[in-house]
Amino acid sequence: MNKPVFLPIHTSSDLATGYACFPVVFYRNDTVTSVAHTSVQRVSVSDRIERLQANPARAVALAKARARLGQWMQDENLPQKGLTALRLKAGLSQKALAEKLGTQQSNVSRWEKSPGEMQFSTLKSWAVALNLSIGDVCKAIDTSTSEVA
């Protein structure tokens, strides 16, 4: 018998969301008559997001969803997610922010996890890219680093 398949649509360090697909079996008089099979095309999260970003309407919807999530993170006082909340509130993915900063996505991820390692020039770049003051960026870093300590 076929096993269920999990199709992730979003993953992070502590959460994976997606679809659980189960095989459909048809019975007639206690006899299996057929099993519905579907072909599964495995797509990485980054490929799926790139495909969604290519559609202007979906790109706008993703930006709005990021902004709502960032606002929620800020409203819920999740200080350990300070820089992440600022980026999301601006409606940007890590990749989009990295492009604005002229760096790689992995650097944005590292700075969000360990903001205390940022140089002043990087702080200025974040403030300009997010259309914020350096003080706002520093405040997000201060609350996230004090929460970790």
N, C-alpha and C positions, 0 to 999 in steps of 0.2 A: 504494500500500500504506500502511496506517496506521503511524504512528510510535509508538514506546513513549512512555508518559506517566509522569512522576514525580509522585507524590502525597506532598507533605511532611506529616509528622505532628509534627515538632518542628524548629525552626530556632533557631540562635543565631548569634553573630557569626562563628564559625569552623566551624560544623557544621550540616548539614541531614540529618535522617533521615526515611525515609518508605518508600513502596512504589513499585517500578518495575513498571508494568503493560504487558505486551506483547500485541499482538493475536494471536489464535489463528486460524490458517488451516487449513482442512481440504482435503485433496487426495484425488482418486480418479482413478486412471490418469493421473497427471501433469497433472490439470486441477483448478483451484481450484473446489471445490464450494460453499464458504461461508466467510465471515469472521465470527467471533464478535465482536460489538460490545457494549461496555458503556457505559452512560451514566456520565459522570463529573461528580459534583457537587463543585465546588471550594469548600472551606471553609477559612477562615483558621485559623491555629493557635490564636489566642485564642478564636475561636468554638467550636472543638472542645474546648478545655480547659473552657470554660464549660459546654458540654453534658455533659462527663464529670463536672464538679463538681456538677451538678444531681442526679446519682444518688448517694445517700449511700454505697453500697458502693464505688463507683468513687472517690469523694472520699477515702475512707479509704485505698484502695489507692494513690492518687496521693500522699497524705501519707506513707505508709510508704515508697514508692519514693524520694521526695525525701529522707527521713531516711536511707535506706541510701546514697544518692548523697552526701549531706553527710558521713556518717561515712567513706565511702571517700575523699573529697577530703581529709578531715582525716588519715586514716591514711596516705595517700600523700604527705603533706607538700606540698600544693599551696598554698604561702603566698600566691601572687598571687590566690587565690580565697578569702581569709580570711572576709570578710563573707558571701559567697555560700555558703560551706560552713556557716557558723553558721545562716543562714536555712534552707538545705535540711535541715540536721540537725534543725531544729525542725519540719520537715514543711510549711513554708510556701512558697507561690508569692510572686513579687514583688508581685502584686496583693493577696494576703491580708495580707502584711506592711504594705503601704501603707495598707490599711484600718485595721489596728491602730495605725499611726502617725498616722493622720489626714492623709495626704498622697496624692500620686499615684504610680502605679507607676513613672513615668519618673524620679521623684526617687530611688526605691529603686535603680533601675538605675544612675543617675549616682553615687550614694554607693558602690555596690559596685565601680564602675570607678575612682573617685577618692575613696577614703575619707578622705584627708588634708584634704578640704574640709569635713568635718563639724563642726558646732558642738557644744559640750558638751551642750546640751539635746537635740540629736539623738542623741548617744551614750547619754544616759540613756533616751530613748524606745526605742532599739533594745534596750538591756539589759532593760527592763521587758517589751517585746513578746516577746522571745526567752527570757525567764525566766533571764537570766544576770546576772552581775555586770558592772559597768562595766569592771572590769579585764579580763574575758574579751573584751569587745568591743574594748577598746584593744589587747590583745595580738594579736587578729586583724588589726587595722588596722596595727599596728607591723610585723608580719611581712610583710604584703602591700606596704606602702610601702617597707620596706627591700629587698625582693626586686626591686621595680621600679627602685630607685635603683642 
